[in-house]
Amino acid sequence: GGLFREYGVRRLARFFDHLRATLEAVSRRLRSEPRIVVMSAGAQDESSFEHAYLARYLGFELVEGRDLTVRDGGVYLKTLSGLQRVDGILRRVFDAGCDPLELADTAETGIPGLVSVAAAGQVAVINSLGILTRDRETRAARWSPANLSEFYLVLRWLAIMRQNAFVRW
């Protein structure tokens, strides 16, 4: 305990509480009780365990592109009890894996029509499309006016994180 106190290490729970609250605030513009999902590329992604852990910790469903569909101008989760509206997507996949109609050469991954629904404001895509490049080593921000409001929220969230959770590895 003494070493942790000496270095000011704190639990990460507060960080994740702020993350959950930020995701809900971004998604709440559509419904007061938003359904948020964590979109992963699945088991073939080297970060799939992290995606699963994050989704479970935040209390959101972990999905792949094939679990979602675009209908009637919205994104829906396919469940055994029928389609369920999705208000927010925490995107953990590359742009090309998001919408095969707009962003990729193949229709094997992603959600056909996601770009148009997101552009219409009918679903909040956290980690907006166009933010990251394909190459993980040279990730670069590509900002557009539509992304600036989410960028501000992320900056605010990072500032809160920096104030509330100092972690030393």
Salt bridges, closest charged atoms under 4 A:
ASP17 OD1 - ARG20 NH1 3.32
GLU24 OE1 - ARG28 NH2 3.84
ASP45 OD2 - ARG136 NH2 3.59
GLU46 OE2 - ARG136 NH1 3.09
GLU61 OE2 - ARG35 NH1 2.90
GLU64 OE1 - ARG66 NH2 3.14
ASP87 OD2 - ARG31 NH2 2.68
ASP95 OD1 - ARG91 NH1 2.93
ASP95 OD2 - ARG142 NH2 3.21
